[in-house]
Amino acid sequence: MADVDLNNIEVAATVDARGSACPGPLLEAKKGIGKVKIGEVLEVLSGDPGTRNDIPAWASRVGHEFLGVLEADGYDRLFIRRKK
């Protein structure tokens, strides 16, 4: 994970997958990453606890940079930088 201030990070797009169960948030992230430019950040909102493992594993496997996760009120905010 990169050493960035996630509270003040600039995101290019946000995918709201809070009402979706596994594998929905991951599928939404896969679609959403194509909507941001290389070097930009995608934010994924998810209430599914499995997303905390799924998103970093997927990002690593396909060559994107997982920046980290912030806990919000009943959901997580996950950040991925598009690398390719």
N, CA, C and O of each residue as an XYZ file, in Angstrom:
336
protein
N       0.829     -1.186      0.000
C       0.000      0.000      0.000
C       0.874      1.250      0.000
O       1.946      1.285      0.606
N       0.400      2.241     -0.675
C       1.121      3.500     -0.738
C       0.907      4.295      0.548
O      -0.059      4.081      1.281
N       1.827      5.207      0.798
C       1.719      6.060      1.983
C       1.049      7.366      1.569
O       1.724      8.361      1.304
N      -0.289      7.357      1.514
C      -1.056      8.535      1.105
C      -2.103      8.855      2.159
O      -2.529      7.983      2.916
N      -2.509     10.119      2.197
C      -3.552     10.558      3.121
C      -4.902     10.284      2.475
O      -5.372     11.063      1.645
N      -5.512      9.191      2.855
C      -6.769      8.782      2.235
C      -7.914      9.736      2.553
O      -8.884      9.806      1.799
N      -7.817     10.462      3.647
C      -8.867     11.416      3.996
C      -8.898     12.611      3.049
O      -9.923     13.280      2.922
N      -7.780     12.878      2.389
C      -7.683     14.043      1.510
C      -7.317     13.681      0.078
O      -6.890     14.543     -0.690
N      -7.479     12.422     -0.286
C      -7.100     11.978     -1.621
C      -8.130     12.456     -2.649
O      -9.328     12.502     -2.372
N      -7.645     12.802     -3.820
C      -8.539     13.217     -4.903
C      -8.932     11.981     -5.702
O      -8.074     11.279     -6.237
N     -10.234     11.721     -5.778
C     -10.706     10.566     -6.540
C     -11.303     11.029     -7.857
O     -11.950     12.074     -7.924
N     -11.080     10.245     -8.900
C     -11.611     10.565    -10.223
C     -13.035     10.048    -10.379
O     -13.834     10.625    -11.117
N     -13.353      8.955     -9.682
C     -14.692      8.364     -9.762
C     -14.960      7.567     -8.498
O     -14.039      7.084     -7.838
N     -16.248      7.439     -8.172
C     -16.675      6.646     -7.021
C     -17.708      5.635     -7.479
O     -18.653      5.968     -8.193
N     -17.512      4.392     -7.055
C     -18.464      3.313     -7.322
C     -19.165      3.005     -6.006
O     -18.519      2.647     -5.022
N     -20.491      3.146     -5.989
C     -21.261      2.882     -4.776
C     -21.859      1.480     -4.868
O     -22.870      1.261     -5.535
N     -21.212      0.537     -4.184
C     -21.662     -0.861     -4.184
C     -22.148     -1.259     -2.793
O     -22.083     -2.432     -2.427
N     -22.631     -0.296     -2.019
C     -23.030     -0.572     -0.637
C     -24.205     -1.535     -0.524
O     -24.316     -2.231      0.486
N     -25.081     -1.602     -1.516
C     -26.222     -2.509     -1.434
C     -25.952     -3.856     -2.060
O     -26.866     -4.667     -2.207
N     -24.718     -4.104     -2.430
C     -24.351     -5.301     -3.183
C     -23.549     -6.268     -2.321
O     -22.652     -5.860     -1.584
N     -23.883     -7.561     -2.421
C     -23.121     -8.588     -1.702
C     -22.068     -9.182     -2.631
O     -22.125     -8.998     -3.847
N     -21.129     -9.879     -2.062
C     -20.052    -10.517     -2.808
C     -20.638    -11.384     -3.920
O     -21.578    -12.133     -3.652
N     -20.146    -11.324     -5.127
C     -18.984    -10.580     -5.626
C     -19.327     -9.235     -6.235
O     -18.522     -8.686     -6.987
N     -20.491     -8.688     -5.936
C     -20.935     -7.432     -6.531
C     -19.963     -6.275     -6.440
O     -19.679     -5.650     -7.462
N     -19.429     -5.953     -5.243
C     -18.493     -4.831     -5.162
C     -17.251     -5.016     -6.043
O     -16.763     -4.055     -6.638
N     -16.750     -6.232     -6.125
C     -15.589     -6.490     -6.976
C     -15.952     -6.290     -8.442
O     -15.181     -5.686     -9.188
N     -17.096     -6.780     -8.860
C     -17.531     -6.598    -10.244
C     -17.720     -5.114    -10.558
O     -17.372     -4.661    -11.648
N     -18.263     -4.370     -9.621
C     -18.437     -2.925     -9.815
C     -17.081     -2.221     -9.913
O     -16.919     -1.293    -10.706
N     -16.107     -2.663     -9.109
C     -14.759     -2.085     -9.171
C     -14.121     -2.369    -10.526
O     -13.469     -1.498    -11.102
N     -14.304     -3.582    -11.033
C     -13.746     -3.937    -12.344
C     -14.321     -3.048    -13.436
O     -13.593     -2.616    -14.329
N     -15.615     -2.772    -13.374
C     -16.242     -1.876    -14.353
C     -15.766     -0.440    -14.142
O     -15.466      0.267    -15.104
N     -15.699     -0.018    -12.897
C     -15.355      1.361    -12.581
C     -13.931      1.746    -12.929
O     -13.679      2.893    -13.298
N     -12.991      0.814    -12.822
C     -11.581      1.144    -13.075
C     -11.377      1.557    -14.526
O     -10.466      2.325    -14.834
N     -12.219      1.050    -15.414
C     -12.119      1.420    -16.824
C     -12.599      2.833    -17.108
O     -12.381      3.352    -18.203
N     -13.241      3.453    -16.148
C     -13.780      4.803    -16.334
C     -12.837      5.889    -15.830
O     -13.118      7.078    -15.979
N     -11.717      5.480    -15.232
C     -10.729      6.461    -14.775
C      -9.465      6.319    -15.614
O      -9.175      5.245    -16.142
N      -8.725      7.404    -15.730
C      -7.494      7.394    -16.513
C      -6.364      6.765    -15.708
O      -6.418      6.698    -14.480
N      -5.349      6.311    -16.416
C      -4.159      5.761    -15.762
C      -3.583      6.829    -14.829
O      -3.396      7.980    -15.226
N      -3.307      6.435    -13.599
C      -2.776      7.339    -12.586
C      -3.851      7.937    -11.686
O      -3.545      8.471    -10.619
N      -5.112      7.847    -12.115
C      -6.199      8.375    -11.298
C      -6.680      7.343    -10.287
O      -6.330      6.166    -10.369
N      -7.488      7.799     -9.333
C      -7.928      6.948     -8.228
C      -9.428      6.682     -8.320
O     -10.230      7.589     -8.543
N      -9.780      5.410     -8.140
C     -11.164      4.969     -8.047
C     -11.469      4.678     -6.589
O     -10.702      4.000     -5.906
N     -12.602      5.198     -6.115
C     -13.067      4.917     -4.769
C     -14.230      3.937     -4.869
O     -15.142      4.131     -5.673
N     -14.199      2.882     -4.053
C     -15.271      1.897     -4.026
C     -15.900      1.929     -2.632
O     -15.207      1.789     -1.624
N     -17.213      2.113     -2.588
C     -17.956      2.084     -1.328
C     -18.607      0.719     -1.204
O     -19.312      0.286     -2.116
N     -18.381      0.030     -0.087
C     -18.911     -1.320      0.068
C     -19.254     -1.616      1.525
O     -18.509     -1.273      2.442
N     -20.394     -2.259      1.708
C     -20.786     -2.721      3.037
C     -20.487     -4.195      3.252
O     -20.747     -4.732      4.329
N     -19.944     -4.853      2.235
C     -19.622     -6.280      2.309
C     -18.218     -6.455      2.893
O     -17.249     -5.994      2.289
N     -18.083     -7.110      4.055
C     -16.755     -7.241      4.677
C     -15.739     -7.983      3.813
O     -14.538     -7.761      3.961
N     -16.190     -8.855      2.917
C     -15.266     -9.590      2.051
C     -14.525     -8.699      1.073
O     -13.477     -9.073      0.546
N     -15.072     -7.521      0.834
C     -14.446     -6.592     -0.115
C     -13.070     -6.170      0.367
O     -12.198     -5.874     -0.450
N     -12.858     -6.135      1.673
C     -11.552     -5.744      2.217
C     -10.433     -6.681      1.749
O      -9.276     -6.271      1.662
N     -10.774     -7.920      1.452
C      -9.784     -8.871      0.938
C      -9.826     -8.952     -0.583
O      -8.788     -9.050     -1.237
N     -11.038     -8.910     -1.140
C     -11.209     -9.104     -2.577
C     -10.564     -7.994     -3.405
O      -9.856     -8.280     -4.370
N     -10.798     -6.750     -3.046
C     -10.308     -5.624     -3.844
C      -8.776     -5.563     -3.861
O      -8.198     -5.439     -4.941
N      -8.091     -5.644     -2.700
C      -6.612     -5.621     -2.763
C      -6.031     -6.786     -3.557
O      -5.062     -6.610     -4.295
N      -6.617     -7.975     -3.411
C      -6.109     -9.144     -4.141
C      -6.286     -8.952     -5.637
O      -5.371     -9.226     -6.413
N      -7.456     -8.484     -6.044
C      -7.713     -8.242     -7.465
C      -6.774     -7.168     -8.012
O      -6.176     -7.348     -9.073
N      -6.644     -6.054     -7.291
C      -5.784     -4.956     -7.756
C      -4.346     -5.439     -7.962
O      -3.712     -5.112     -8.965
N      -3.848     -6.208     -7.018
C      -2.486     -6.738     -7.125
C      -2.350     -7.686     -8.313
O      -1.364     -7.641     -9.049
N      -3.335     -8.527     -8.486
C      -3.296     -9.531     -9.553
C      -3.300     -8.896    -10.950
O      -2.628     -9.390    -11.856
N      -4.051     -7.808    -11.124
C      -4.169     -7.207    -12.453
C      -3.242     -6.016    -12.666
O      -3.212     -5.447    -13.757
N      -2.489     -5.632    -11.644
C      -1.477     -4.602    -11.831
C      -1.870     -3.187    -11.442
O      -1.215     -2.235    -11.867
N      -2.926     -3.021    -10.642
C      -3.283     -1.710    -10.120
C      -2.728     -1.575     -8.705
O      -2.253     -2.551     -8.124
N      -2.787     -0.376     -8.158
C      -2.226     -0.120     -6.824
C      -3.361      0.084     -5.821
O      -4.129      1.040     -5.931
N      -3.461     -0.817     -4.848
C      -4.430     -0.648     -3.772
C      -3.838      0.329     -2.770
O      -2.765      0.085     -2.217
N      -4.542      1.443     -2.534
C      -4.016      2.496     -1.671
C      -4.429      2.350     -0.226
O      -3.744      2.847      0.669
N      -5.551      1.670      0.021
C      -5.972      1.473      1.397
C      -7.475      1.574      1.548
O      -8.214      1.728      0.575
N      -7.912      1.480      2.812
C      -9.334      1.478      3.127
C      -9.593      2.390      4.326
O      -8.802      2.444      5.268
N     -10.696      3.090      4.268
C     -11.167      3.895      5.398
C     -12.520      3.358      5.831
O     -13.351      3.010      4.992
N     -12.744      3.289      7.130
C     -14.051      2.889      7.637
C     -14.944      4.109      7.694
O     -14.543      5.161      8.192
N     -16.149      3.969      7.186
C     -17.145      5.036      7.257
C     -18.280      4.527      8.143
O     -18.107      3.538      8.855
N     -19.407      5.170      8.112
C     -20.535      4.812      8.964
C     -21.279      3.607      8.390
O     -22.246      3.766      7.646
N     -20.826      2.407      8.736
C     -21.483      1.188      8.283
C     -20.996      0.645      6.961
O     -21.570     -0.313      6.442
N     -19.959      1.226      6.404
C     -19.396      0.730      5.143
C     -17.922      1.099      5.057
O     -17.409      1.853      5.884
N     -17.254      0.564      4.056
C     -15.838      0.841      3.827
C     -15.668      1.678      2.563
O     -16.452      1.584      1.619
N     -14.623      2.496      2.575
C     -14.208      3.261      1.394
C     -12.839      2.710      0.991
O     -11.868      2.850      1.734
N     -12.764      2.092     -0.174
C     -11.523      1.492     -0.662
C     -11.013      2.298     -1.850
O     -11.803      2.778     -2.663
N      -9.699      2.446     -1.952
C      -9.096      3.303     -2.959
C      -8.101      2.523     -3.804
O      -7.222      1.840     -3.278
N      -8.249      2.632     -5.123
C      -7.382      1.925     -6.075
C      -6.875      2.921     -7.099
O      -7.657      3.671     -7.683
N      -5.550      2.932     -7.322
C      -4.979      3.766     -8.370
C      -4.799      2.908     -9.622
O      -4.172      1.849     -9.578
N      -5.355      3.380    -10.731
C      -5.216      2.652    -11.998
C      -3.789      2.789    -12.502
O      -3.272      3.899    -12.621
N      -3.159      1.670    -12.794
C      -1.761      1.662    -13.212
C      -1.562      1.267    -14.669
O      -0.466      1.437    -15.204
N      -2.597      0.743    -15.324
C      -2.425      0.339    -16.724
C      -3.720      0.484    -17.478
O      -3.774      0.192    -18.672
